[in-house]
Amino acid sequence: MVFHKDPCGVFCILFTYALVAYADYVIIQHVILTTLTGSIWGAVHCVLFNTIIFGVLYSHARTVFSDPGIVPLPIMGLDFSDLHVQGKGHMDQSNGEDWTVCQRCETYRPPRAHHCKICRRCVRRMDHHCPWVNNCIGEMNQKYFIQFLFYTALLCIYALILNISGWMWMFGNARSSNADLLSRKSTVAHGIGLCIESILFGLFVIVMLFDQISSIFGDETGVEYTIHRSRKTRPPRPRKPRMALLREVFGYGPVYTWLMPCSAPGGTVRSLVPGSYDV
């Protein structure tokens, strides 16, 4: 299990759970119990909404505590003194397609692995370090991160639909009674807060989801995109079908399992240089 004691990351995790709890409270207390009491649709929406919340929280937890693909450190120290003499970053200028040496970890790292300053380790196919999950997004947990984005976007859209539908019912039934409408100003206030939350975070995760899918189809992580853009060059790679690129992230099982926060697609990676390594 991986967990980083980064204050910013811990705060973002707690803030995420608080936002999800608030959304659940508003939908149950101020939408379903107010507009759908006694209706079978109230129970249906309650079950569906909390099922999506379970998907959000479970995929988020898997992203938080999963190994993103940390490159194991050697049990015995390696001598890279010659590289230090040659100057910092001598081996870090690789195009990412060959084995390199990380001078911070002082170990060999496989192709397309990069060092994270926050985690202080090299991560295979590192895309970025996300404070919202307090972890790096890499080869072994990108699937969970995309699932978290998908379920969060779905939750925001569903919350907006239920909230707006509740307003339509409430205003439609309060036209003849201003006193009844004023008595529900708490519901209106919470509904406005939920709409703001759903729109802001919904747009944010949708953009992030689009960026993740684009990086998969482009066979280029976020870190690699930044490096290649700064150097104005991109190492040649064989073109792969989009389905093959998706399966590299989501696994080679049935497509319906892509939305399930089950085990990582490739299992634990051990294709390292010959020798004894320890995680």
Buried (B, 14 or more C-beta within 10 A) or exposed (E): EBEBEBEEBBEBBEEBEEBBEBBBEBBBEBBBEBBBEEEEEBEEBBEEBEEBBEBBBBBBBBBBBBBBBBBBBBEEEEEBEEBEEEEEEBBBEBBBEEEBBBBEBBBBBBBBBBBBEBBEBBBBBBBBBBBBBBBBBBBBBBBBBBBBBBBBBBBBBBBBEBBEBBBEBBEEEBEEEEEEBEEBEEBBEBBEBBBEBBEEBBEBBBEBBEBBBEBBEEBBBBBBBEBBEEEEEBBEEEEEEEEEBBBBBBBEEEEEBBBBBBBBBBEEBEEBEEEEBEE
